[in-house]
């Protein structure tokens, strides 16, 4: 952690109220001359007592412009004097407090009529934390069409002194608008498959046929949309005209991303987004949640297409995760910064001469055209690696077999990865977030099942064990852990992502205690997060800290909407356990979201998928018998891409099964029970008969 202001003895000149926080992002600001507070009673009480407005700054560890703002303004003593004189200053890590971030991002967009982002800069009233002015990044000196931050501070402070009554009126209107959650569909409204069709059409309309992805630069991966397209294709696979275009859009996008600079061509793992349409130059931070969701998408593409590329990218992404992002305790770290040594991307980019000096002439001759070194520099006079030529073209140009070229490239990549490891690494945010860990557990479970890789399932199991032992206390989840301290009430996403991940892990290896844990998570969701009047679920629990708004989120953003995942996992667990309360809660959620879902389905992909499973319930396959034999059956079924199928292999002597599973008894020989919704077929006692039954009733 860099400390800019030191005493003569080398100790920090300034220490504020962030020094004991768990968040690495907050700790980075602990020795700013700004008197920062974390969000909490101490800061809010001081604002009320001194009648000072609150300066709220929200960011995160891997955020490049957050670091720029810190270096320019929060380390500047003159700016700090203004902040300390006129404001109570609160710093928030948006990854630990997404509840606060969500509220004030929406407020900023309403106030400015511009998009949000980070760093988020908001100014709040001293007594009730209502926002009255805001923006994102403000430079130290006026540029980019933005005012200087110090000028903003002086103007805001003066305006707050002079216009308190006007601000109160504005805030009342803003508050009334913000409190509106969308009205649910009428009870007699028929839930149809129209949003599924509309979502498919909208994805096709925004699809980039040249480079893959959706829309123009900057380009984000949108893994939920890619999974949606694979499901669209699979649902039509046995139709007279299968939806091959959906398969193409999904797999082509995954291929282009895999070949682009958004994918670390040496070490694996995906960066947050691409600044250009061709996926060549990324914003260089690597986030756990992106990689968990992309791991799931690539693993499913490998199954759906049979293309080795997707399996390789799955394993390279997982390899990066296991090598760099899993803590010794088992949980996964949150992110890697974009910057190292004060420069974005410095860890990842190359001088061509360095590469040529460390590879053999034979290796460089194929590496250069493959990864674009025979073309002009693409990043500030240096080269960021991306696939510029296919293996086949590289082999043709070299006049050698593809297998030999692949071996040379693998050797060259290994050499350069080892060379890169000597550089100053980007900082790693080592807090463990429950929701992001859950997304990665799901991705690893899918990858382990699709590719038959036990080490991926073992990693996921370690992470789940860590969460259950460290972040599950007295029947409730906590949201974050760092340096031995778990704290902060968990949010809807934490509960439902984790329940979804646990259920996915059961398809790899069944554990009755883990399934019971998933059930307990859902019971907390129903008890503490449900909107009993309108349906759906709030982002925070009913006993959470009171904020100016209790939000209910239906739209996906960088991560899937908790309401969408809740609806889908409630449907699956409801059918699996024979629990009608879960099925009813899922339908109420879809009715609550129906107006938004029907109007903008592409923005609500996780809910579209839940709707699909409400209208056409998933296929549940329960295998019972001697463990080794039914494991063979499970492995055989895992080779098929069947996203609307849940397969559990439950050994004969498994104790403490829930009644709906205990009813599916083991026999002397292996047996399979196949159910769709509340209807179950006669049990079958051979793998051949099971395969035939599943083929006859194939539902995608």
Secondary structure, DSSP 8 states (H G I E B T S, - for coil): -----B-TTSSBS---TTTT-S-HHHHHTTTSSS-EEESSHHHHHHHHHHT-EEEEEEE-TT-HHHHHHIIIIIT-HHHHHHHHHHEEEEEEETTT-HHHHHHHHHHHHHHHSS---SSEEEEE-TTT--EEEEES---SSSBTTB--HHHHHHHHHHHHHH-HHHHHHHHHHHHHHHT-------TT----SHHHHHHHHHHHHHB-TTT-SBSSSSEE--HHHHHHHHHHHHHTTTSTT--HHHHHHHHHHHHHHHHSTTB-TTT--B-SEESSTTS-SEE--EEHHHHHHHHHHHHHHHHHH--HHHHHHHHHHHHHHHHHTB-TTS-B--EE-SEETTEETTTT-B-HHHHHHHS-HHHHHHHHHHTTTTS---BTTBB-----S-HHHHHHHHTS-HHHHHHHHHHHHHHHHHHHTTS----EE--EEHHHHHHHHHHHHHHHHHHT-HHHHHHHHHHHHHHHHHTEETTEEEEEEETTEEEEE--HHHHHHHHHHHHHHHTTS--HHHHHHHHHHHHHHHHHTB-TTT-SB-SS-TTS---S------S--SS--HHHHHHHHHHHHHHHHT-HHHHHHHHHHHHHHHHHHHH-GGGGHHHHHHHHHHHS--EEEEEEE-HHHHHHHHHHHHTS--TTEEEEEEETT--S--HHHHTS---SS-EEEEEETTEE---B-SHHHHHHHHHHT---
